[in-house]
């Protein structure tokens, strides 16, 4: 590949990378707004779930599933 084409490709890659980063940063406030609005009176009542009688704090939580008596199928 000639030097001129390599320079053009490099500028194109940097330009697209910058554009992608800019668009990603513009989306952050929308995500933050969604997180804030999903907790509280309009969303999940986390304060109620943390208090008695529920006492849901998230301790001792494991993600996954174990089925006793079922053989493991590795690779599937």
C-alpha positions in Angstrom: 0.0 0.0 0.0 1.5 3.4 -1.0 2.3 5.9 1.7 -0.4 8.3 0.5 -3.2 5.7 0.8 -1.8 4.7 4.3 -2.1 8.3 5.5 -5.7 8.5 4.1 -6.6 5.3 5.9 -5.1 6.5 9.1 -7.0 9.8 9.0 -10.2 7.9 8.2 -9.8 5.5 11.1 -9.0 8.3 13.5 -12.0 10.3 12.3 -14.4 7.4 12.6 -13.0 6.6 16.1 -13.5 10.2 17.2 -17.0 10.3 15.8 -17.9 7.0 17.6 -16.5 8.3 20.9 -18.4 11.6 20.6 -21.7 9.8 19.9 -21.0 7.4 22.9 -20.4 10.4 25.2 -23.6 12.1 24.0 -25.6 9.0 25.1 -24.3 9.0 28.7 -26.8 11.6 30.0 -29.7 9.6 28.5 -28.5 6.5 30.3 -28.0 8.4 33.6 -31.5 9.8 33.3 -33.0 6.4 32.8 -31.2 5.0 35.9 -32.4 7.9 38.1 -36.0 7.5 36.9 -36.1 3.8 37.4 -35.5 4.1 41.2 -37.9 5.9 43.5 -41.6 6.5 43.3 -41.8 5.9 39.6 -39.6 2.8 39.5 -38.3 0.1 41.9 -39.1 0.8 45.5 -35.6 -0.1 46.7 -36.0 1.6 50.1 -39.0 -0.6 50.9 -37.2 -3.7 49.7 -34.2 -3.0 51.9 -36.2 -2.5 55.1 -38.0 -5.2 57.2 -39.8 -7.5 56.5 -38.1 -8.1 53.2 -34.4 -7.2 54.1 -33.3 -7.6 50.5 -29.7 -6.3 50.5 -28.1 -8.3 47.7 -25.7 -10.2 50.0 -25.1 -13.9 49.3 -26.4 -13.5 45.7 -24.9 -15.8 43.1 -25.8 -15.6 39.4 -26.2 -19.0 37.8 -28.1 -22.2 38.1 -27.2 -25.6 39.4 -29.3 -28.6 38.7 -28.5 -31.5 41.0 -28.5 -34.8 39.2 -28.1 -33.5 35.7 -24.8 -34.2 34.1 -22.8 -31.2 32.8 -22.5 -30.8 29.1 -19.2 -29.0 28.5 -18.8 -27.0 25.4 -22.5 -26.5 24.7 
